[in-house]
């Protein structure tokens, strides 16, 4: 399941929810707020989502991942609101019988979420400016993690 | 003319100065709505990396719009 959250992500609790006696592997990805982007010193980020479609599209991504890399359970949480440097902005966890499915499903989910879900981030810079991140390069997977 | 409710997000909302507005438009497709609101608000964002939804479902730029539809205009996304 996927969730849009206004409060900090409790990664330990989320991991516990994936516990399954049939699981032999668990893989998680956490996206953190970084203090720099393209030469600008970033002080904090502000995330905005259109939740009805973000959730519907996110569920599609999870289903696609499961079809390709059969896993036992997967969850995703994306933050909205103002986040400080170091905070977890997105968390994905996948439990599977073997590690390969967990690694691959986790990678697929984060890559698709970044380019498909209606979620936007505004960077607030140390010099007082701010700007929406234009993530067109995210299509080249992995660049803007 | 069709009555279309248009919703703007992130940078589009800031350009438009409103989160949503109901407009009377001569529009056949979602792309027509995008172009007309772009002219209306002086935005220069091309639609190449933008997405559109109609009545809470993701749509294509050539999807038809009907009287009473809600068109959601999404600027380039940046999750994660």
Backbone of each chain as ProteinMPNN parsed JSONL, in Angstrom:
{"seq_chain_A": "XXXXXXXXXXXXXXXXXXXXXXXXXXXXXXXXXXXXXXXXXXXXXXXXXXXXXXXXXXXXXXXXXXXXXXXXXXXXXXXXXXXXXXXXXXXXXXXXXXXXXXXXXXXXXXXXXXXXXXXXXXXXXXXXXXXXXXXXXXXXXXXXX", "coords_chain_A": {"N_chain_A": [[0.834, -1.192, 0.0], [0.299, 2.331, -0.472], [1.022, 5.504, 0.924], [0.375, 8.9, 1.665], [1.932, 11.206, 3.676], [1.704, 13.576, 6.305], [3.191, 13.639, 8.518], [6.315, 12.769, 10.258], [8.165, 9.933, 8.984], [7.952, 6.755, 10.29], [10.212, 4.553, 10.171], [10.999, 2.15, 11.361], [8.642, 1.079, 12.402], [7.237, 0.736, 10.024], [8.805, -1.181, 8.766], [8.349, -3.316, 10.478], [5.709, -3.884, 9.892], [5.927, -5.293, 7.561], [6.772, -7.758, 8.192], [7.04, -11.233, 7.734], [6.735, -14.689, 7.942], [7.433, -16.138, 5.728], [9.23, -14.663, 4.391], [12.432, -14.185, 3.089], [14.057, -12.173, 2.567], [14.538, -8.624, 2.793], [14.194, -5.392, 1.581], [14.885, -1.969, 1.645], [14.324, 1.431, 0.652], [15.318, 4.692, 1.362], [14.601, 8.011, 0.751], [16.316, 10.947, 1.287], [16.355, 14.339, 2.497], [18.518, 16.487, 0.955], [21.365, 18.707, 1.345], [22.123, 20.211, -0.813], [21.704, 21.214, -4.198], [22.409, 21.132, -7.536], [24.456, 23.078, -7.263], [23.326, 24.913, -5.549], [22.868, 25.916, -2.173], [20.811, 24.181, -0.141], [18.244, 24.738, 2.167], [15.849, 23.739, 3.165], [13.105, 21.604, 2.172], [9.989, 21.652, 0.439], [7.229, 19.73, 0.075], [4.574, 18.837, -2.124], [1.543, 17.202, -2.891], [-0.865, 15.691, -5.063], [-3.164, 14.014, -3.706], [-5.313, 12.042, -4.315], [-4.718, 11.038, -6.937], [-2.011, 10.476, -6.687], [-2.0, 8.359, -4.872], [-3.569, 6.443, -6.251], [-2.055, 6.052, -8.596], [0.32, 5.254, -7.451], [-0.423, 2.808, -6.32], [-0.786, 1.385, -8.648], [1.846, 1.25, -9.555], [2.997, -0.349, -7.558], [1.622, -2.729, -8.051], [2.519, -3.317, -10.627], [5.22, -3.747, -10.086], [5.022, -6.015, -8.502], [4.044, -7.857, -10.323], [6.202, -8.174, -12.006], [8.369, -8.778, -10.342], [7.851, -10.95, -8.235], [6.805, -10.345, -5.051], [6.354, -10.6, -1.455], [5.26, -8.662, 0.225], [4.786, -5.11, 0.074], [5.373, -1.712, 0.838], [4.843, 1.835, 0.706], [5.686, 5.118, 1.625], [5.192, 8.561, 1.252], [6.307, 11.748, 2.071], [4.632, 14.898, 2.676], [4.595, 18.507, 2.862], [6.684, 20.713, 4.86], [10.074, 19.898, 4.951], [13.046, 19.26, 6.744], [16.679, 19.35, 6.34], [18.078, 16.15, 5.97], [15.843, 14.769, 6.757], [13.548, 12.038, 6.182], [12.118, 11.704, 3.112], [10.854, 9.97, 1.436], [9.892, 6.595, 1.704], [10.414, 3.199, 0.972], [9.591, -0.142, 1.24], [10.235, -3.571, 0.771], [9.361, -6.933, 1.077], [10.392, -10.217, 0.441], [10.546, -13.637, -0.759], [13.092, -14.276, -1.638], [16.21, -12.466, -2.064], [16.588, -11.196, -4.546], [14.146, -10.42, -5.788], [13.274, -8.534, -3.933], [15.254, -6.486, -4.013], [15.043, -5.699, -6.743], [12.323, -5.019, -7.056], [12.111, -2.907, -5.264], [13.792, -0.997, -6.41], [12.471, -0.595, -8.843], [10.052, 0.478, -7.951], [10.781, 2.966, -6.663], [11.944, 4.33, -8.813], [9.797, 4.604, -10.631], [7.908, 5.963, -9.112], [9.082, 8.455, -8.787], [8.846, 9.638, -11.292], [6.207, 9.433, -12.081], [4.173, 9.987, -10.171], [1.909, 12.557, -9.06], [3.609, 14.625, -7.516], [5.363, 17.266, -6.073], [8.318, 19.24, -5.509], [9.607, 21.968, -3.701], [12.451, 23.858, -3.487], [14.068, 25.526, -0.871], [16.418, 27.994, -0.62], [19.673, 28.854, 0.803], [20.237, 31.498, 0.264], [17.844, 32.756, 0.357], [16.229, 32.593, -1.844], [13.827, 30.607, -3.737], [12.723, 27.646, -5.412], [10.832, 25.616, -7.702], [11.51, 22.224, -8.229], [12.451, 21.128, -11.309], [11.895, 18.27, -12.667], [12.624, 16.972, -15.034], [14.829, 15.568, -15.819], [14.725, 13.373, -14.285], [13.759, 11.277, -15.638], [15.926, 10.072, -16.665], [16.899, 7.655, -15.073], [17.838, 7.737, -11.676], [19.384, 10.021, -11.452], [18.533, 12.214, -9.89], [18.308, 11.382, -7.235]], "CA_chain_A": [[0.0, 0.0, 0.0], [1.029, 3.598, -0.511], [0.423, 6.497, 1.81], [0.942, 10.247, 1.663], [1.928, 11.508, 5.114], [2.119, 14.911, 6.745], [4.041, 13.517, 9.716], [7.561, 12.034, 10.004], [8.024, 8.515, 8.636], [8.495, 5.84, 11.297], [10.697, 3.459, 9.32], [11.043, 0.894, 12.13], [7.281, 0.562, 12.461], [6.882, 0.285, 8.676], [9.51, -2.454, 8.526], [7.665, -4.346, 11.272], [4.457, -4.232, 9.21], [6.217, -6.178, 6.427], [7.246, -9.04, 8.717], [6.323, -12.386, 7.179], [7.593, -15.869, 8.132], [7.874, -16.681, 4.435], [10.18, -13.726, 3.785], [13.851, -14.454, 3.305], [14.796, -10.951, 2.279], [13.817, -7.354, 2.937], [14.991, -4.301, 1.03], [14.211, -0.676, 1.809], [14.993, 2.63, 0.159], [14.895, 5.942, 1.98], [15.064, 9.232, 0.103], [16.535, 11.956, 2.328], [16.5, 15.73, 2.057], [19.952, 16.797, 0.818], [21.622, 20.132, 1.585], [22.674, 20.874, -2.007], [21.202, 20.764, -5.486], [22.927, 21.879, -8.688], [25.257, 24.226, -6.853], [22.623, 25.755, -4.584], [22.782, 25.412, -0.807], [19.393, 24.0, 0.174], [17.985, 24.782, 3.611], [14.738, 22.826, 3.446], [12.262, 21.297, 1.017], [8.55, 21.68, 0.671], [6.604, 18.773, -0.844], [3.138, 18.953, -2.348], [1.05, 16.065, -3.669], [-2.303, 15.592, -5.292], [-3.248, 12.686, -3.083], [-6.142, 11.005, -4.96], [-4.034, 10.386, -8.058], [-0.732, 9.942, -6.202], [-2.271, 7.048, -4.271], [-4.037, 5.515, -7.291], [-0.921, 5.749, -9.478], [1.275, 4.505, -6.627], [-0.895, 1.417, -6.218], [-0.49, 0.755, -9.945], [3.29, 0.975, -9.579], [3.238, -1.511, -6.688], [1.096, -3.908, -8.745], [3.449, -3.606, -11.738], [6.437, -4.315, -9.484], [4.717, -7.376, -8.031], [3.888, -8.719, -11.491], [7.528, -8.446, -12.586], [9.289, -9.294, -9.322], [6.855, -11.36, -7.238], [7.213, -10.144, -3.652], [5.316, -10.966, -0.493], [4.591, -7.444, 0.687], [5.519, -3.871, -0.176], [4.691, -0.491, 1.289], [5.533, 3.072, 0.354], [5.162, 6.338, 2.247], [5.826, 9.789, 0.771], [5.965, 12.907, 2.901], [4.304, 16.216, 2.14], [4.83, 19.566, 3.843], [8.046, 21.249, 4.941], [11.026, 18.93, 5.501], [14.38, 19.804, 7.01], [17.803, 18.544, 5.843], [18.258, 14.86, 6.639], [14.576, 14.055, 6.99], [13.177, 11.029, 5.194], [11.021, 12.218, 2.282], [10.129, 8.829, 0.872], [10.346, 5.279, 2.189], [9.853, 2.048, 0.276], [10.06, -1.405, 1.798], [9.738, -4.756, 0.066], [9.748, -8.222, 1.643], [10.188, -11.284, -0.545], [11.11, -14.937, -0.382], [14.529, -14.22, -1.932], [16.658, -11.069, -2.12], [16.576, -10.598, -5.879], [12.859, -9.74, -6.004], [13.188, -7.365, -3.042], [16.101, -5.424, -4.582], [14.543, -5.221, -8.037], [11.022, -4.357, -6.876], [12.364, -1.642, -4.57], [14.359, -0.087, -7.403], [11.416, -0.263, -9.8], [9.047, 1.338, -7.303], [11.256, 4.346, -6.47], [12.148, 4.968, -10.121], [8.51, 4.947, -11.231], [7.249, 6.959, -8.267], [9.684, 9.768, -9.015], [8.473, 10.241, -12.57], [4.786, 9.28, -12.424], [3.184, 10.467, -9.199], [1.797, 14.011, -8.973], [4.266, 15.124, -6.309], [6.294, 18.334, -6.457], [9.105, 19.764, -4.391], [10.124, 23.322, -3.828], [13.657, 24.015, -2.681], [14.305, 26.831, -0.25], [17.874, 28.107, -0.61], [20.293, 29.634, 1.875], [20.238, 32.923, -0.092], [16.491, 33.282, 0.472], [15.426, 32.241, -3.024], [13.219, 29.279, -3.732], [12.368, 27.225, -6.767], [10.298, 24.269, -7.888], [12.456, 21.353, -8.914], [11.96, 20.644, -12.586], [12.517, 16.943, -12.606], [12.572, 16.295, -16.329], [15.965, 14.655, -15.947], [14.49, 12.16, -13.502], [13.495, 10.177, -16.565], [17.202, 9.344, -16.708], [16.785, 7.128, -13.713], [18.944, 7.722, -10.729], [20.152, 11.257, -11.389], [18.135, 13.188, -8.865], [18.018, 10.771, -5.941]], "C_chain_A": [[0.875, 1.25, 0.0], [0.265, 4.649, 0.292], [1.141, 7.832, 1.621], [0.819, 10.757, 3.099], [2.407, 12.931, 5.402], [3.048, 14.838, 7.948], [5.267, 12.652, 9.413], [7.33, 10.539, 9.822], [8.714, 7.656, 9.693], [8.948, 4.57, 10.578], [10.721, 2.114, 10.064], [9.662, 0.249, 12.182], [6.856, 0.017, 11.09], [7.552, -1.043, 8.346], [8.786, -3.592, 9.253], [6.396, -4.823, 10.566], [4.677, -5.187, 8.03], [6.654, -7.569, 6.877], [6.369, -10.184, 8.217], [7.234, -13.599, 7.33], [8.116, -16.456, 6.825], [8.938, -15.799, 3.781], [11.615, -14.102, 4.131], [14.702, -13.229, 3.04], [13.908, -9.734, 2.418], [14.734, -6.27, 2.404], [14.206, -3.019, 1.198], [15.031, 0.416, 1.134], [14.428, 3.825, 0.906], [15.466, 7.094, 1.165], [15.138, 10.32, 1.157], [16.655, 13.346, 1.727], [17.984, 16.114, 2.133], [20.176, 18.31, 0.895], [22.144, 20.887, 0.366], [21.958, 20.345, -3.237], [21.69, 21.696, -6.583], [23.608, 23.174, -8.278], [24.586, 25.157, -5.855], [22.651, 25.101, -3.206], [21.308, 25.379, -0.417], [19.207, 23.974, 1.684], [16.848, 23.863, 4.022], [13.948, 22.611, 2.156], [10.801, 21.348, 1.422], [7.915, 20.761, -0.379], [5.101, 19.001, -0.909], [2.707, 17.752, -3.187], [-0.426, 16.262, -3.968], [-2.667, 14.158, -4.918], [-4.122, 11.674, -3.829], [-5.416, 10.271, -6.088], [-2.684, 9.824, -7.631], [-0.932, 8.538, -5.63], [-2.681, 6.035, -5.347], [-2.88, 5.089, -8.188], [0.134, 4.939, -8.72], [0.869, 3.046, -6.484], [-0.646, 0.662, -7.526], [0.988, 0.357, -10.023], [3.605, -0.261, -8.741], [2.764, -2.803, -7.381], [2.005, -4.309, -9.907], [4.718, -4.266, -11.206], [6.191, -5.76, -9.072], [4.596, -8.345, -9.206], [5.249, -9.113, -12.068], [8.472, -9.147, -11.627], [8.448, -9.767, -8.13], [7.392, -11.25, -5.802], [6.064, -10.535, -2.742], [4.534, -9.739, -0.04], [5.456, -6.233, 0.365], [4.684, -2.71, 0.338], [5.524, 0.702, 0.857], [4.868, 4.227, 1.089], [5.921, 7.527, 1.68], [5.355, 10.948, 1.627], [5.447, 14.078, 2.061], [4.52, 17.235, 3.261], [6.285, 19.995, 3.826], [8.958, 20.233, 5.624], [12.397, 19.586, 5.651], [15.447, 18.858, 6.445], [17.919, 17.257, 6.664], [16.975, 14.103, 6.885], [14.296, 13.077, 5.855], [11.947, 11.522, 4.429], [10.195, 11.09, 1.682], [10.751, 7.547, 1.403], [9.628, 4.197, 1.401], [10.428, 0.796, 0.917], [9.415, -2.567, 1.064], [10.261, -6.005, 0.775], [9.437, -9.301, 0.615], [10.848, -12.568, -0.072], [12.628, -14.922, -0.562], [14.929, -12.779, -2.232], [16.476, -10.413, -3.484], [15.286, -9.818, -6.138], [12.768, -8.466, -5.154], [14.008, -6.201, -3.598], [15.453, -4.831, -5.838], [13.207, -4.496, -7.902], [11.221, -2.991, -6.231], [12.875, -0.596, -5.56], [13.285, 0.365, -8.402], [10.438, 0.737, -9.193], [9.564, 2.773, -7.154], [11.432, 5.048, -7.819], [10.824, 5.43, -10.728], [7.803, 6.042, -10.433], [7.778, 8.361, -8.566], [9.19, 10.434, -10.293], [6.974, 10.194, -12.869], [3.808, 9.9, -11.448], [3.125, 11.993, -9.176], [2.281, 14.529, -7.61], [5.31, 16.136, -6.771], [7.089, 18.761, -5.248], [9.659, 21.127, -4.716], [11.327, 23.424, -2.909], [13.721, 25.431, -2.132], [15.805, 26.942, -0.013], [18.363, 29.008, 0.512], [20.256, 31.128, 1.561], [18.836, 33.538, -0.077], [15.602, 32.996, -0.719], [14.745, 30.893, -2.828], [12.873, 28.917, -5.171], [11.813, 25.826, -6.786], [11.316, 23.449, -8.653], [11.796, 20.838, -10.182], [12.652, 19.323, -12.857], [12.513, 16.221, -13.933], [13.712, 15.296, -16.472], [15.77, 13.384, -15.133], [14.184, 10.968, -14.399], [14.771, 9.379, -16.784], [17.429, 8.815, -15.296], [18.05, 7.287, -12.887], [19.651, 9.041, -10.561], [19.815, 12.095, -10.171], [17.729, 12.531, -7.55], [18.427, 11.717, -4.839]], "O_chain_A": [[2.033, 1.222, 0.417], [-0.965, 4.668, 0.325], [2.358, 7.878, 1.441], [-0.27, 10.742, 3.673], [3.378, 13.413, 4.819], [3.625, 15.846, 8.356], [5.274, 11.896, 8.441], [6.427, 9.955, 10.422], [9.907, 7.812, 9.954], [8.169, 3.633, 10.399], [10.489, 1.066, 9.462], [9.523, -0.964, 12.026], [6.203, -1.023, 11.001], [6.948, -1.919, 7.727], [8.63, -4.687, 8.713], [6.045, -6.001, 10.626], [3.731, -5.816, 7.554], [6.879, -8.453, 6.051], [5.14, -10.121, 8.265], [8.386, -13.559, 6.896], [9.113, -17.178, 6.812], [9.483, -16.152, 2.735], [11.965, -14.307, 5.293], [15.913, -13.239, 3.259], [12.698, -9.791, 2.195], [15.919, -6.232, 2.738], [13.005, -2.976, 0.929], [16.257, 0.34, 1.054], [13.215, 3.956, 1.064], [16.67, 7.149, 0.917], [14.155, 10.594, 1.845], [17.023, 13.492, 0.562], [18.61, 16.075, 3.192], [19.29, 19.094, 0.554], [22.556, 22.043, 0.47], [21.64, 19.158, -3.31], [21.419, 22.896, -6.562], [23.371, 24.23, -8.865], [25.215, 26.096, -5.366], [22.481, 23.888, -3.081], [20.642, 26.413, -0.369], [19.927, 23.272, 2.394], [16.878, 23.275, 5.103], [14.109, 23.345, 1.182], [10.436, 21.12, 2.575], [8.053, 20.995, -1.579], [4.449, 19.311, 0.088], [3.429, 17.335, -4.092], [-1.143, 16.92, -3.214], [-2.499, 13.225, -5.704], [-3.705, 10.524, -3.969], [-5.484, 9.047, -6.189], [-2.253, 8.799, -8.158], [-0.127, 7.639, -5.877], [-2.196, 4.904, -5.354], [-2.738, 3.908, -8.505], [0.763, 4.045, -9.287], [1.715, 2.152, -6.521], [-0.339, -0.53, -7.523], [1.33, -0.728, -10.494], [4.384, -1.118, -9.158], [3.428, -3.837, -7.302], [2.233, -5.496, -10.143], [5.229, -5.218, -11.794], [7.046, -6.624, -9.269], [4.992, -9.506, -9.106], [5.432, -10.23, -12.553], [9.27, -9.995, -12.026], [8.346, -9.061, -7.127], [8.309, -11.969, -5.407], [4.944, -10.771, -3.197], [3.308, -9.772, 0.066], [6.685, -6.307, 0.378], [3.454, -2.729, 0.279], [6.737, 0.603, 0.667], [3.642, 4.305, 1.167], [7.151, 7.513, 1.628], [4.16, 11.11, 1.877], [5.79, 14.219, 0.887], [4.616, 16.883, 4.437], [7.027, 19.682, 2.895], [8.668, 19.764, 6.724], [12.837, 20.357, 4.799], [15.154, 17.709, 6.112], [17.863, 17.282, 7.894], [17.011, 12.911, 7.191], [14.746, 13.264, 4.724], [10.881, 11.73, 5.008], [8.994, 11.235, 1.451], [11.97, 7.432, 1.533], [8.417, 4.255, 1.186], [11.639, 0.7, 1.112], [8.219, -2.556, 0.774], [11.457, -6.12, 1.041], [8.37, -9.307, 0.0], [11.611, -12.575, 0.895], [13.363, -15.481, 0.252], [14.087, -11.963, -2.609], [16.237, -9.208, -3.568], [15.323, -8.696, -6.643], [12.248, -7.446, -5.607], [13.529, -5.068, -3.652], [15.334, -3.613, -5.97], [12.982, -3.478, -8.557], [10.565, -2.023, -6.615], [12.435, 0.554, -5.541], [13.2, 1.541, -8.756], [10.048, 1.712, -9.834], [8.844, 3.713, -7.491], [11.106, 6.228, -7.951], [10.743, 6.528, -11.278], [7.178, 6.935, -11.005], [7.019, 9.329, -8.595], [9.123, 11.661, -10.369], [6.514, 10.844, -13.807], [2.717, 10.304, -11.849], [4.159, 12.656, -9.261], [1.498, 14.821, -6.706], [6.043, 15.898, -7.731], [6.623, 18.667, -4.112], [10.111, 21.405, -5.827], [11.248, 23.123, -1.718], [13.46, 26.403, -2.84], [16.4, 26.122, 0.686], [17.614, 29.798, 1.088], [20.243, 31.948, 2.48], [18.658, 34.697, -0.452], [14.381, 33.13, -0.64], [15.042, 30.149, -1.893], [12.748, 29.788, -6.033], [12.233, 24.957, -6.021], [11.914, 23.929, -9.616], [10.74, 20.206, -10.147], [13.826, 19.27, -13.222], [12.41, 14.995, -13.973], [13.576, 14.29, -17.168], [16.539, 12.431, -15.262], [14.324, 9.813, -13.995], [14.729, 8.178, -17.053], [18.063, 9.456, -14.457], [19.162, 7.012, -13.338], [20.442, 9.197, -9.631], [20.704, 12.622, -9.501], [16.892, 13.069, -6.825], [18.269, 11.398, -3.66]]}, "seq_chain_B": "XXXXXXXXXXXXXXXXXXXXXXXXXXXXXXXXXXXXXXXXXXXXXXXXXXXXXXXXXXXXXXXXXXXXXXXXXXXXXXXX", "coords_chain_B": {"N_chain_B": [[-19.122, 26.351, -26.64], [-17.572, 25.22, -23.65], [-18.031, 24.487, -20.215], [-15.427, 24.361, -18.082], [-13.731, 23.172, -15.307], [-10.657, 24.102, -14.063], [-7.766, 22.935, -12.497], [-4.852, 23.91, -10.8], [-1.455, 23.12, -10.023], [1.374, 23.301, -7.805], [4.023, 24.939, -9.412], [2.383, 25.838, -11.453], [0.113, 26.707, -10.11], [1.182, 28.867, -8.77], [1.898, 30.519, -10.924], [-0.645, 31.006, -12.008], [-1.945, 32.158, -9.91], [-4.139, 31.306, -8.637], [-5.713, 28.377, -7.23], [-7.654, 26.99, -8.508], [-10.042, 27.403, -11.166], [-13.073, 28.188, -12.869], [-13.797, 27.983, -16.221], [-15.056, 29.225, -19.35], [-14.603, 27.609, -22.255], [-13.457, 27.132, -25.634], [-12.736, 24.208, -26.311], [-11.459, 21.167, -27.416], [-9.796, 19.13, -26.642], [-7.644, 17.931, -23.925], [-5.208, 19.119, -24.33], [-5.91, 21.478, -25.649], [-7.116, 22.858, -23.551], [-4.922, 23.191, -21.875], [-3.268, 24.85, -23.497], [-4.87, 27.147, -23.737], [-5.133, 28.023, -21.101], [-2.519, 28.514, -20.584], [-1.94, 30.699, -22.239], [-3.671, 32.48, -21.048], [-2.525, 32.883, -18.551], [0.049, 33.545, -19.084], [2.106, 31.686, -19.024], [5.147, 29.977, -19.812], [5.715, 27.358, -19.899], [6.366, 24.435, -21.627], [4.323, 21.624, -22.709], [5.613, 19.244, -22.657], [6.855, 17.823, -20.471], [4.868, 17.836, -18.709], [1.874, 16.686, -17.044], [-1.514, 15.487, -17.358], [-4.77, 15.281, -15.936], [-8.127, 14.123, -16.048], [-11.093, 14.604, -14.432], [-10.092, 13.298, -12.116], [-8.68, 11.138, -13.179], [-5.769, 9.941, -14.745], [-4.832, 11.255, -17.897], [-4.458, 11.52, -21.501], [-2.833, 14.007, -23.592], [-4.325, 14.337, -25.871], [-6.802, 13.542, -25.104], [-10.367, 13.773, -25.108], [-12.273, 16.601, -23.909], [-15.133, 17.299, -21.961], [-18.205, 19.157, -21.502], [-18.435, 20.447, -18.266], [-16.377, 18.961, -17.198], [-13.548, 18.366, -14.988], [-10.349, 19.521, -15.22], [-7.094, 18.683, -14.486], [-4.034, 20.182, -14.164], [-0.762, 19.255, -14.246], [2.409, 20.294, -13.432], [5.908, 19.547, -14.292], [6.769, 16.648, -12.524], [8.274, 15.832, -9.332], [8.944, 13.79, -7.35], [10.187, 11.967, -4.465]], "CA_chain_B": [[-18.313, 26.626, -25.437], [-17.745, 24.242, -22.572], [-17.644, 24.942, -18.878], [-14.376, 23.46, -17.61], [-13.033, 23.575, -14.08], [-9.23, 23.812, -14.224], [-7.032, 22.955, -11.235], [-3.415, 24.129, -11.008], [-0.636, 22.612, -8.922], [2.779, 23.703, -7.67], [4.399, 26.171, -10.119], [1.238, 26.315, -12.238], [-0.752, 27.462, -9.198], [1.838, 30.152, -8.505], [1.762, 31.343, -12.134], [-2.047, 31.391, -12.206], [-2.392, 32.966, -8.775], [-5.301, 30.628, -8.043], [-5.582, 26.917, -7.252], [-8.607, 26.465, -9.487], [-10.973, 28.378, -11.711], [-14.013, 27.608, -13.83], [-13.676, 28.792, -17.426], [-15.815, 28.871, -20.551], [-13.545, 27.431, -23.243], [-13.644, 26.38, -26.875], [-11.662, 23.223, -26.186], [-11.844, 19.796, -27.768], [-8.927, 18.167, -25.961], [-6.913, 18.411, -22.753], [-4.154, 20.014, -24.811], [-6.538, 22.784, -25.908], [-7.293, 23.506, -22.241], [-3.575, 23.59, -21.43], [-2.809, 25.988, -24.3], [-5.657, 28.346, -23.458], [-4.802, 28.53, -19.757], [-1.141, 29.008, -20.683], [-2.065, 32.055, -22.779], [-4.392, 33.289, -20.062], [-1.684, 33.207, -17.406], [1.387, 33.943, -19.521], [3.111, 30.683, -18.679], [5.894, 29.526, -20.978], [6.069, 25.94, -19.709], [5.82, 23.538, -22.653], [3.628, 20.509, -22.053], [6.38, 18.02, -22.84], [7.101, 17.076, -19.239], [3.714, 18.017, -17.828], [0.869, 15.622, -17.141], [-2.875, 15.995, -17.232], [-5.789, 14.334, -15.49], [-9.496, 14.593, -16.236], [-11.997, 14.02, -13.427], [-9.302, 12.446, -11.209], [-8.023, 10.01, -13.847], [-4.706, 10.38, -15.641], [-5.336, 11.299, -19.273], [-3.482, 11.929, -22.517], [-3.081, 15.377, -24.037], [-5.364, 14.364, -26.911], [-8.085, 13.074, -24.562], [-11.428, 14.784, -25.258], [-12.873, 17.189, -22.705], [-16.573, 17.506, -22.098], [-18.807, 20.194, -20.663], [-18.543, 20.039, -16.868], [-15.189, 18.213, -16.746], [-12.489, 19.0, -14.205], [-9.045, 19.227, -15.82], [-6.022, 18.953, -13.53], [-2.785, 20.411, -14.889], [0.377, 18.928, -13.387], [3.737, 20.636, -13.946], [6.844, 18.413, -14.172], [6.734, 16.111, -11.161], [9.595, 15.67, -8.709], [8.827, 13.086, -6.086], [11.394, 11.328, -3.954]], "C_chain_B": [[-18.619, 25.581, -24.372], [-17.333, 24.881, -21.251], [-16.667, 23.916, -18.314], [-13.789, 24.022, -16.313], [-11.567, 23.151, -14.228], [-8.539, 23.944, -12.868], [-5.532, 23.024, -11.516], [-2.648, 23.644, -9.775], [0.772, 23.196, -8.988], [3.064, 24.981, -8.479], [3.247, 26.702, -10.967], [0.304, 27.147, -11.364], [-0.147, 28.843, -8.918], [1.747, 31.075, -9.714], [0.339, 31.884, -12.258], [-2.541, 32.316, -11.092], [-3.644, 32.413, -8.117], [-5.066, 29.114, -8.13], [-6.535, 26.298, -8.269], [-9.483, 27.593, -9.99], [-11.873, 27.666, -12.716], [-14.081, 28.551, -15.026], [-14.634, 28.303, -18.497], [-14.803, 28.794, -21.692], [-14.06, 26.744, -24.504], [-12.519, 25.364, -26.892], [-12.193, 21.849, -26.537], [-11.057, 18.777, -26.955], [-8.277, 18.798, -24.722], [-5.814, 19.384, -23.16], [-4.7, 21.404, -25.103], [-6.698, 23.561, -24.593], [-5.947, 24.025, -21.747], [-3.115, 24.85, -22.166], [-3.558, 27.263, -23.935], [-5.373, 28.906, -22.062], [-3.379, 29.086, -19.749], [-1.135, 30.452, -21.213], [-2.667, 32.989, -21.734], [-3.473, 33.764, -18.94], [-0.239, 33.523, -17.782], [2.468, 32.956, -19.133], [3.846, 30.249, -19.931], [6.325, 28.068, -20.841], [5.504, 25.116, -20.859], [5.183, 22.323, -21.98], [4.415, 19.214, -22.073], [6.567, 17.191, -21.587], [5.95, 17.223, -18.257], [2.758, 16.843, -18.018], [-0.505, 16.242, -16.931], [-3.79, 14.885, -16.733], [-7.147, 14.977, -15.747], [-10.383, 13.856, -15.243], [-11.285, 12.954, -12.573], [-8.745, 11.18, -11.838], [-6.947, 10.564, -14.779], [-5.205, 10.268, -17.083], [-4.186, 11.63, -20.216], [-3.825, 13.346, -22.964], [-4.154, 15.436, -25.119], [-6.698, 13.793, -26.418], [-9.139, 14.163, -24.731], [-11.877, 15.342, -23.915], [-14.345, 17.494, -22.999], [-17.044, 18.603, -21.16], [-18.934, 19.669, -19.229], [-17.342, 19.272, -16.327], [-14.312, 19.069, -15.826], [-11.153, 18.552, -14.79], [-7.957, 19.637, -14.835], [-4.707, 19.056, -14.29], [-1.605, 20.249, -13.937], [1.682, 19.377, -14.038], [4.688, 19.452, -13.747], [6.937, 17.942, -12.723], [8.152, 15.908, -10.638], [9.429, 15.027, -7.343], [10.169, 12.564, -5.634], [12.347, 12.294, -3.322]], "O_chain_B": [[-19.752, 25.126, -24.216], [-16.415, 25.698, -21.188], [-17.022, 22.758, -18.095], [-13.406, 25.189, -16.239], [-11.276, 21.983, -14.487], [-8.707, 24.946, -12.175], [-5.011, 22.293, -12.359], [-3.126, 23.743, -8.645], [1.286, 23.533, -10.054], [2.414, 26.001, -8.254], [3.152, 27.911, -11.175], [-0.233, 28.162, -11.808], [-0.857, 29.845, -8.838], [1.542, 32.279, -9.56], [0.134, 33.058, -12.569], [-3.43, 33.142, -11.298], [-4.15, 32.984, -7.152], [-4.323, 28.636, -8.987], [-6.269, 25.23, -8.821], [-9.647, 28.613, -9.321], [-11.482, 26.673, -13.329], [-14.375, 29.738, -14.889], [-14.981, 27.123, -18.549], [-14.208, 29.807, -22.058], [-14.959, 25.904, -24.46], [-11.449, 25.638, -27.436], [-13.231, 21.417, -26.035], [-11.564, 17.708, -26.617], [-8.348, 20.007, -24.501], [-5.518, 20.342, -22.446], [-4.03, 22.402, -24.836], [-6.447, 24.764, -24.537], [-5.843, 25.151, -21.262], [-2.635, 25.799, -21.546], [-2.958, 28.334, -23.833], [-5.372, 30.122, -21.866], [-3.071, 30.013, -19.001], [-0.416, 31.309, -20.7], [-2.23, 34.127, -21.562], [-3.607, 34.88, -18.438], [0.601, 33.743, -16.909], [3.621, 33.34, -18.933], [3.245, 30.159, -21.002], [7.194, 27.6, -21.576], [4.289, 25.092, -21.055], [5.47, 22.028, -20.82], [3.947, 18.194, -21.566], [6.447, 15.967, -21.638], [6.044, 16.787, -17.109], [2.823, 16.114, -19.008], [-0.644, 17.347, -16.408], [-3.61, 13.712, -17.061], [-7.302, 16.196, -15.676], [-10.415, 12.626, -15.222], [-11.81, 11.864, -12.345], [-8.376, 10.245, -11.126], [-7.178, 11.528, -15.508], [-5.903, 9.32, -17.442], [-3.087, 11.976, -19.783], [-4.937, 13.83, -22.755], [-4.822, 16.458, -25.275], [-7.617, 13.583, -27.21], [-8.852, 15.342, -24.526], [-11.863, 14.638, -22.905], [-14.728, 17.88, -24.103], [-16.388, 18.934, -20.172], [-19.472, 18.585, -19.003], [-17.286, 18.965, -15.136], [-14.328, 20.299, -15.876], [-10.86, 17.358, -14.85], [-7.9, 20.788, -14.401], [-4.313, 18.118, -14.983], [-1.461, 20.988, -12.964], [2.027, 18.877, -15.109], [4.323, 18.466, -13.108], [7.157, 18.74, -11.813], [9.106, 15.824, -11.411], [9.73, 15.632, -6.313], [11.17, 12.701, -6.336], [13.409, 11.892, -2.847]]}, "name": "protein", "num_of_chains": 2, "seq": "XXXXXXXXXXXXXXXXXXXXXXXXXXXXXXXXXXXXXXXXXXXXXXXXXXXXXXXXXXXXXXXXXXXXXXXXXXXXXXXXXXXXXXXXXXXXXXXXXXXXXXXXXXXXXXXXXXXXXXXXXXXXXXXXXXXXXXXXXXXXXXXXXXXXXXXXXXXXXXXXXXXXXXXXXXXXXXXXXXXXXXXXXXXXXXXXXXXXXXXXXXXXXXXXXXXXXXXXXXXXXXXXX"}
